[in-house]
Amino acid sequence: MESNPLLPLPEGMQIDQIQASENEVSITVIATHPTSSCPLCRHPSSSIHSRYRRTVREAPCAGRRIQLALYVRKFFCHNPLCERKVFTERLPDLVRPWAKMTIRYCQQLTSIGLATCGKGGTRLAARLGMHTSRQTILRRIMALPDPPLGSILYLGIDDFSFRRGCQFGTILVNLESHRVVDLLPDRKAETAAAWMRQQLDLMVVSRDRGGEYASAATQGASQALQCADRFHLLKNLGEALEGLLAHHLAAERKRQIQATIDSQALDWQQKRATRSSPKLERLQQARREERLAHYEQVIALRKLGMSQAAIARQVGIGASTVQSWLAASRFPERKPREQASQLDQYLPYLFQRWQDGCHNIACLFRELVEQGYKGSYESVRDNLVRLLPTGRKNAADSSSKASALPTSRQAAFLFLHRPEKLRVEEQEQRGRAPSDPSGGRSGL
């Protein structure tokens, strides 16, 4: 059977048998050319060594899959100088060596991949009767030869990561066509300079601030103008702006924290000053009257001639107290209790650590001891529990207020981003400039 018009075959190929099913057509094709040339020495041969069956996929027809069963021959090579003694005949117009699909089928898959993509091409190919995978379509696209570079006038050069954090190279981009033209295996100036020497028409080289690429552009394309593209300009501006904002934001946070510490210290002192309630005052007055009654009883018993020991037993107080009272010329008033505490000088440090989020009283006590505190752990604990009854909640509230300021990176983003694309709260936050450490505004 000769070649079918629905399945054109190259010269020297003949259809031997056709078997059709509902979804697939199997076609047996045999080679009829009398001779074949050796792929190494190109010496023709007509001596057949053997035959074998080769199955390849062909482009579908009327929505049905086509499978070719090729009976290919092997020939003896009679050239005594050739290393290959037996070779397989080649079918360059139908299928490539070791391929599982015909050239026509590969071309159709490549066209589908270029028109769509991996997944989309797979769905379209299935509708056309071509069962394939997205990896196959992507491989067909990647197998296409690279287009000629032509003349490059505007070149972009930057780092490229083959393995993130492990192996870096150099990527070269044509800034006019926005296409990658080459990848270099390293980031050395000599490698990039050698590549640029081959491009005689270079006018502009866009690079980063790295010294290696600057040296490469100077050595390999001295006639080209070196500049930075928009990405590196924004990146450099963002880094400089982030450093400036970090300085002002740090001063603003320090001012807020100090204001919070001062207000909490004032509240603490007010609480300590108002500890004397009316109830406490009545209790102190009652104790004074009781001591005064004991004092008058001691003086009266002494006038009756009783000894100090007898007076102490009868009144129910200590003998040393009786002795000191008798030695005094009048009723000894108690000195007012000192309101100051050993902990007072450490209050700013405690507030600072509490503001930083350290709410472990044992840890705070150890830190105070290292700084010279001589008081007890119970004193620190009682003061914190009494003067900061909702300390954790207050600390969380104050920390949330202190964190209302953005980080330096967030602030730089707000300044570099387009105002119309910012949310309302971001625009309000951008309008609030941090205070300058000298007392004025930063002017940002």
ROLODREN-843116 format. One record per residue: y, z, x of N, C-alpha, C, CB in turn; residue in one letter. Coordinates in steps of 0.05 Angstrom, whole numbers, plus 5000, padded with zeros to 4 digits. Each point is the difference from the previous one (the first is absolute). Glycine has a CB too. Layout:
YZXYZXYZXYZXA ...
This chain:
497650005017502450004983502550005018497550254963M 504349575031502349985017502050224992499349515005E 502950505008502050204995501149974972501250015049S 499150224937501050004973503050005000495950254985N 505449604997503050005000501150284994499949524985P 498750655001500950274994499750185025498949934952L 499549985067499650165024500149815024497250354975L 505249585034500149815023498950135025504049784979P 494350085035498850095025500849825023496150204974L 504049915050500749835023497849795005502750385020P 497949434997498149795006497650125015503749665003E 493950254990497650095012498750244985501849855043G 499350224934498950214983499249884973502850355023M 494949754967498949884975498950224982498849585025Q 501850404949499050194981497049934994504650064979I 493850145024497149964996499150104973499350045049D 501850194942499150124975502250174988495250005016Q 505050014957502050164986498550174979503649655007I 496950614993498950194981502350154987495650055026Q 504749934948502250124986499150224982502449575001A 499150644997499650224982502650054984496550225031S 503650004954502350044983502550055016497050184965E 502849975057502350085016500149885028500150414973N 497749465036499949925027498549735002500150485016E 500849375004498749745007499250015029502749754965V 494750215040498950005027499449715008498050474994S 503249455028499849725009498750005028504049864973I 493949985030498749975026501149765014495850224983T 505249815041501249795015498649975027504550094978V 494949665029498749955026501849825017495450044978I 504349985048501449835019498449755006502350415020A 499049364979498649745005501049855024499349984952T 502650125062501049865023497850005022504850144989H 494749635023497749985019500450165026499149564981P 503350485027500550145026502050224996498949585026T 501250604994502050215001500750065029498250204957S 504249895047501050055028499850295006503149614998S 496250455028499850275009502850125001495949905027C 504550354963502750124999501050075028499050184955P 499349835066500950075027500749755016497250414998L 500949415004500449765018500749754985496850205031C 503249814942500749774983498149765004504750155001R 492949915009498049795004498549954974499550125050H 500449644939498549954975497050035003503749704985P 495050374994497150035000498949934973500350365036S 497349524964498649934975497350144998502449565000S 497050615020497450145000500250264984498949815045S 499850194932500250234982498050225009501449704961I 499750545042498350235008498850134975502850065041H 498850004939499150144976502149994978497050305027S 502449814950501950024978500050294990499349504988R 503050585000500250264987501949984977499050245044Y 500749954938501650004975502450195003495949904973R 506450015020502550155002501450004973500549885049R 500250364941501250034973503050075004495650154979T 506149695008502950055001501149974972500349825047V 502050304949501449984974502049775000499450504993R 500749364985501849784997502050074977496549675016E 505750184984502050054979498849954972503649865032A 497150314948498849984974500849744986500050504997P 498449434984500549764984499750074970498349705038C 503750254947500150054971499450304994498549534992A 502450645026499650294995497350105009503149964963G 495249875047497350095009499950015031497949814958R 500750385053499850035028498249785012500650494996R 500149415028498549805013498850115026502949644981I 494550345022498750095025498549775012499550474981Q 501149495045498849785015497750105017504449755000L 493450124998497750065018499849775020497550264963A 503649795061500149795020497550015018505050034999L 493749745003497749985019501149875025496649964963Y 503850215057501349925025497849965022504350244987V 496249575030498149945021500850115027498849584975R 499350465042500450075028499049775017499650504990K 501949445031499449785018499550105028502849694972F 495750145043499750055029502349875015494950024995F 506150125025502149895017498649905025503650314982C 496649425023498649885023501749985024497349744968H 505150385032501750005023499050215020504049844972N 495050085051498850205019502150195011496649675012P 506050274987502150175010501050204979501349645032L 497950334944501050184978498350254999501549604974C 499950625022498650264998498450034974503650205030E 497349674950498750034973497949784997504250204980R 493349885015497849824997499549924971498050205040K 502749994942499749954971502650084986495050085002V 506049744981502550064986499749934971502649925042F 499150204942500149954971502249804994498250464990T 501249354993502149804993502350134986496549654997E 505950265009502450104989500949834976501350185045R 499949964935501149874976502950074998495550024977L 506249885041502850095002501649944975499749935048P 499649874936501549944976499150154976500849555019D 497150604983498950154977500150305003497149614991L 501850495032499850285004500150065030497350064958V 504050165049500250085028497450145009505050054996R 494449965030497650145009500050294992499849695039P 497950404952499450284991501750094976498950105047W 502549724940501650074976498250024975504049785020A 496750384961498550034975501349864977498550445017K 503749424988501449854979501149745012501150424975M 499249385009500949745009503050025007496549764972T 504450045042502949995007501749974975498849795045I 500350064936501549964975500250274985498449524997R 499550635003500050264986502050195015495249944984Y 504850065042501850175016502949934994496550055036C 504149694963502749924995501050094972499249605030Q 499050394951500950094973500550304999497349624980Q 501050535034500450295001502750065015495050085000L 505549775021502650055015502449934982497649905043T 502249894942502249934982500450214979499149525008S 498850594981500250214979501250255013496149814975I 503150265049501150245013502949975006495650095019G 505349674991502849965006501750004975498749745040L 500250174937501549994975500250274987498749534995A 499350645009499950264987500050225021497649804959T 500250355042499550215019497150065000504650194994C 494650035019497250075002498750054973500850185044G 500250034941498850074974500649794979500550485012K 502049424987500649804981498549745004504550204996G 495149735029498449765007497150034991503049915038G 495950334965497350054991499749964970499450335038T 502549774947499849964971500349714992501950464993R 499949395020500449724994497549845008505050055006L 493950015018497649855008497750054982501550045047A 498250204942497850054981500349834975499750475017A 502849494974500449834976499449715006503550314984R 496749615041499349725008497149975008504749955015L 493750254983497249995007499450055030499649684963G 502350445051499750055029499850315003502549575014M 495150524991499650295003500450085030496750004961H 505450155044500750085027501250284999500749525014T 500150585009501350265002502749975012495550235004S 506149984993502749995011500050005030501750234959R 496349905053499849995029499549715010498350475000Q 500149384986499449725008502649844998495250044984T 506349994994502549854997501950075022499349994950I 501050275057501850085021499149905027501150414974L 496349585030499049895026500649705002496350345000R 503649524977500649715001503049965007496349914967R 505450275022502949975006500550075029501150124952I 497650095058500550085028498849805020500050474985M 498149375006498849805018501849755003495550164986A 506649824998501849785002501350005028500850004950L 499749775062501349995026502950094997497049635016P 504050505005502850085000501949765000498750435023D 503449584962501949785000501449995027500750034951P 500349745058501449985026502550174999498249545007P 502450595015502350185002502649854997497350305029L 502949474983502549865000502150145016498849824955G 503750135039502250125014500950264987501549545015S 498650685000500850264989502850065011495250164997I 506749874984502750065008500750304997501349544986L 497650594993500650284995497450155000504149894973Y 495650295047497450145004500450294995498649665033L 499550464953499950294996497750125015502249954955G 498250265060497950125016499950304995500649645035I 497050474962499850284994497250095006503549974964D 496050305034497450115005498149924977502050395026D 495449614981497949944980497650175007501749534993F 497150594987497750185005497449864992503050414992S 495349555028497349904994498350234990500549655035F 499750584978498750244991502150224999495449865020R 505150254957502250184996499850245019500449854952R 501750185064500050235019498449965025500850284961G 497649505041498249975023500849755016496450224974C 503949555014500549755014502349864987495149965013Q 506949975003502449864990500349745015502150444989F 499149374996500649745012502849924991495249875000G 505449885002502649894993499749784979501850115047T 499949904933500049804979502549835003497450304968I 502349445029502249815003500349854974499249965050L 503250034939500549894974502249795002498550434977V 501149355010502149804997501850084977497049635018N 505550454989501850114980501049794980501350355033L 498449404974500849794981498049954978502649785037E 494850214971497949964980498750264991499249565021S 501550664992498950274994496950005002503950084969H 495149785051497249995005499350105028499649604969R 498150535033499150105026499149765016498650454980V 502449545044499349775018497950085021504649814992V 495350455016498150085020499850305001501049585027D 496850524984499550285006499250035029498650094952L 502850085062499550055028498350255003504349775014L 493950245006498150225002501250275008496649665011P 505950345000501250255010503049994995496450055035D 505050164974502950024996501549985027499250284959R 499649595061501349985026502149785000495750175021K 506349884996502249815001499149745012503250375004A 494949645016499149755013498649824980499650255043E 498749864940498549844980501949864981496150315004T 505849844985501949884981501849805014499950424973A 501049645052501749815014498649745006502450395020A 495049624987498549765005499749834975497450235036A 502449904941499849844975502849884993496450314983W 505749835022502749904994500749775018501450454984M 497649545040500749785018499049734989499850325039R 498249684944498949764989501849894977495450155013Q 506350024977501849934978502849945011497350284967Q 503249465039502449935013502449994982497349745031L 502350264942502249974982500950274987498349544991D 500750685020500750264989503150055001495450185013L 505749894964502950064999500550304996500849544983M 497550595001500550284992497350145002503949894970V 496150355042497650175001500850274986498249785043V 500550284935500550254986497950205008502149754961S 498750485048498250205011500950284992498949695039R 499550514970500750284995501550105025495950074970D 504450195032501550125022498350045025502950224967R 494549705032498350045023500849855025496450084968G 503450045055500849875024498149775009502050435013G 495449594979498149805008500749724988496550365004E 504149644970500749754987502749905009497350134961Y 504650045046502549925011499649865026502350374976A 496049745041499449885026498549744997499850465020S 498449534960498549754995501949774991496050274988A 505949804994501849794991501949915023499850194954A 501050005063501749925023498549825020502550434994T 495049635011498549855019499049734989498650435021Q 500449584954498849754988501949824985495950264997G 506349854993501949834984502850105006496649914964A 504350055060502650105008502349864984498150105045S 501349664945502149864985500350104971499149605029Q 499050564962500050094972501750254997495449814993A 505850214983501550234993498250224989504049714990L 496250535021498450234991501550164978497750025045Q 500950044933501250144978497950174987503549644993C 497350514987498250174984500149904971500750405030A 497049594957499949914972500850224981496449675012D 503650274963500950204980498350244999501849634973R 495550345031498250234999500750195022496449724981F 504050185044500550185022502850124999496949745028H 505150104961502650114996500050244981501949555009L 496750424968499850224981498450235012500349674962L 497750265053498450225012501650165020495949724994K 505650145023501750145019502250164986499149645034N 502150244945502150144986498850244986502549584993L 495150404996498850224986499450235019498049694968G 501050255057499550215019502550145009496149745016E 506150114989502550135007501150174977501049615032A 498950284944501050144977498350254994501749574981L 495750415023498350234996500650235019496449694984E 504250245042500750215019502750134993497549755034G 504450094957502650124992499850174976502249605019L 496350314961499650164975498450255006500349584973L 497850405045498450245006501850225012496049715009A 506050225007501950195011501650144978500349735042H 500850124940501650114979498350154979503349635007H 494450274987498350134980499050275011498649564981L 500850455045499150255012502350214999496949755031A 505650174974502250184997500450094972502249795039A 497450034942500350074971497850204992502149554991E 495550405017497850184993500450285013496949614996R 504150395028500550255014502250164985498749805044K 503350064946502250134985498950114974503449705021R 494950144965498950104975498250245004500349534982Q 498150465039498250235005501650255007496449685016I 505750285000501650245007501450114976500749815046Q 500350014936501350104976497950154982503349625002A 494350284997497950144984499450275013498149564985T 501750455041499450255014502250204995497349755035I 505250164967502250184996500150114972502649755034D 496950084946500050094973497750204995502149574985S 495550375026497850194996500550265015496949614995Q 504350385029500750255014502050164984499149775044A 502950104944501950154983498650124976503649695015L 494650174973498550114977498450245009499849554978D 499050435045498350225010501750255006496849665020W 505550294992501850235005501050134975501349795043Q 499350044937500950114974497850164987503249614995Q 494450295007497850154988499650275014497849574988K 502550435039499750255015502350194993497649755037R 504950144959502350174993499850114972502849735032A 495950144950499950094972497350144994503049634987T 495750475034497550144995500450274987498049765038R 504550364965500550274989500749974971501650175045S 496549864938500449984971500950274989496649634997S 504550394978500750264988497750204999503449764972P 494350145023497650175000499650145027497949714964K 502450125057499750115027502250215006497849565015L 504650384976502250195005499450274986503249615005E 495850384970499450254986497850155014501349794957R 496750065053497950145015501050135025496849674982L 505050205032501150125025501750254993500049545022Q 501550454955501650234992498350234992503549694985Q 494250265002498250224993498850135025499049764957A 500350085062498950115025502150165015496949615004R 505750314995502150155013500350284986502349575014R 497750434960500250254986497750185006502549774963E 495150125040497650175006500350125028497249714971E 503850135048500450115027502250215000498549565020R 503650394965502250194998499050274989503349624994L 495050374986498950254988498250155020500149794955A 498450065061498450125021501750135021496449674991H 505850195016501950115020501250264991501049535016Y 499950484959501350254989498050234999503249714974E 494250215019497950214999499550115028497949784960Q 502150045060499550095028502250195009497649575010V 505050374984502250175008499850274986502949595007I 496450404967499850264985497850185011501749764959A 496050125047497750165011500750115028496849734972L 504750115043500750105027501950244998499549535018R 502250464963501850234996498550254992503649694988K 494050275000498450234993498450105023499749834954L 500550055069498750095024497249895005502650414994G 496649394992497349885004500049835025499250014950M 498449985062499749835024499949714993497650385023S 502749444997499949714995497349914991503549945035Q 494450184976497349924992499550084971498450055047A 502550194945499650094972501649834981499250465016A 503349464992501649834983498649734997504250235015I 494749665007498749744998497750004981501549905047A 496950334954497750024983500850034971497450205037R 504749954957500850054973501449754988500550495010Q 501149375005501549774990498249754999504350195018V 493749805000498249775001501049775017498550134956G 503049935065501049795019499150085028503949894970I 496749945049499250055027501750215014498349535002G 500650615017501550205015502249885017495950285002A 503749485008502149865016502349934982496649825032S 502950114943502149944981501750254994497249634980T 501450605016501450254996501750075023496350164971V 502749805053501550065024502549835003495850145022Q 503949604973502349825002502150064978497049655020S 502150424956501950064979501550265006497049774967W 501650435044501450255006502049965023496050264984L 503349555034501849965023502549844991496150015031A 503749844947502349854991501950174985497149594997A 505450355006502150164986500349924971502350045043S 496749734949500249914972497649824994505150035001R 494849894974497749844991499949735015500250224954F 497649735059499849755016499349764982498550275040P 503549564957499649764984498349805016504450074976E 493949785010498549795014501749765006495950164976R 503749735047501449765007499049764984500750185046K 501149654946499149764985498149835017504450004974P 493549905013497949845014501249735009496450224972R 502949715052501049755011498849774985500650215046E 501049604945499049774986499049785018503250114964Q 497649905061499249805019497050035006504749975019A 494049814987497250005006499549855026498850034951S 498950035062499349855024499649704994497950425019Q 501649524956499449734992502549834997495850164978L 506549975019502449854993500749795021501650394976D 498149675050500849815020498149765002501950375025Q 495849654962498149785000500049844974497150275030Y 504849804952500149864974500549705003501650434980L 500449495036500449705003497449865009504850095011P 493850035008497549875009498049994978500950155047Y 498850064938498150014977500749794980499250485007L 503449494986500849804981499449725010503550314983F 497049655043499549735011497049934999504050065030Q 494350134977497249955000498949964971499550265042R 501749904940499249984972500949724989500350504994W 502149425015501049744991498249775011504750194998Q 494249855026498349805012497349984987502450075043D 497050124939497449994986498050205009500949534993G 499850655026498150205009500150244981500549855049C 497550184934500050224980497850205006501949694966H 497050305058497950195009501450245012496649625008N 503350614978501550235009498850115026501150114953I 496349875051498850105024500949835024496050164974A 504249585022501049825021502950065007496849644986C 504950414993502850075005500250265015501349754958L 497050455035500150265014499449975029498650224958F 499349615049499349965028502349875015495249964987R 506149855000502349875013502350205005498749564979E 501850625002502150205004499350195022501249964952L 496350125050499150185022500549875027496550214970V 502949525032500549865025502950005007496049724991E 505850304989502850005005501250285004500349594973Q 498050615026500950275006500250184976502449815037G 496650124940500150174976498250245004501049604971Y 500050645023498550255004499050124974502750085040K 498049804938499250114974497149944994504749954984G 494550124991497249974992499749754983499450505001S 498149424996499349774984500750064971496349875031Y 503250384960500650074972503049974994496150315000E 505649755019502949974996500749704995500850415028S 498149424988500549714996498949914974499949935049V 497750154945498749914974501650114976495549995023R 505250274978501450124977502749874995497650435008D 503849525014502749874997499749724990501750285037N 496449574972499749734990499149994971498949855046L 499350334947499150014972502250104981495350095016V 506350104994502150114983502449824998498450465012R 502449435011502549845000499549714993501850315033L 495749594970499349734992497650014981501749815044L 498750294932497750034982498849744992502150414983P 499549375016498949734995500449835024500850054950T 498550055073500749865024498849725002500350455022G 497249534971498749745003501349794981495750235013R 504949854963501349824982502849925009497350204963K 504250015046502749945010499949825024501550444982N 496649625036499849835024499349714993498650405026A 499649574954499349734992502449864988495350144992A 506350014991502349874989502149935021499250264958D 501249925061502049945021499149785018501550474998S 495949525008499049785017500249734985496950325023S 502649684950500349764986502949914999496150124972S 505850075027502849925001500849905027501050344965K 497949795056500649915027498949725006500150485015A 497549464972498849745005501249794982495850235013S 506349834972501349804984501249785018500950344964A 499949735060501049805019497749825009503650325015L 496949424986497949825009499550025030501349694963P 496450215046499549995028501749785013495350174993T 504849825033501749805013499049724995501050335036S 496349644962499049734994500649924971496350085034R 503450114948500749934972503049944997496350304985Q 505449855029502949944999500649735012501050495003A 497749445019500549745012499149784981499450195046A 498449854940499149804980502149974978495250125010F 506050104981502049984979502449845009498450444982L 502449595043502349865010499449705005501650435020F 496049514988499449725007499049844976498850155045L 500449994933498949864977502449894983495950295000H 503649504986502149894983500650194977498549535011R 504150524984500750204980499049934972504050105027P 495949654966499249924973497050054996503749664998E 494850375023497150054998499250295001499349565020K 502750624983499550285001500050124972502050025046L 496450194950500150144975502550164997495050025000R 505550084976502550154995500250245018500149834953V 497750335048500150245016500249945030497350224966E 501649555043500349925028502949925006495149855000E 506250014981502849935004501750255002499349574976Q 500250635006501550255002499550155026499750034950E 497849965059499350135025501349865024495750164980Q 504649585018501349845021503050075001496549634995R 504750424982502850054999500850285011500249704962G 497850485041500650265011499550005030498750224956R 503549775059499849995029499850285011502749585002A 495650485017499750275012502550085014495149935004P 505450334998502350115013499749975030500750324963S 501649635050500149985030499850285012502749574997D 495950465026499850275012502750135006495749865018P 506449974986502650115007501550104976500149695038S 498850264938501350114976501049784982501250405025G 499149354984500949794983497749854988504149965028G 496449804962497949824990499149815022501950044953R 495649875044499049835020501149724998495950265000S 505249664977501249744998497949784995503750165029G 493849914966497949804996500049924971497350185038L 
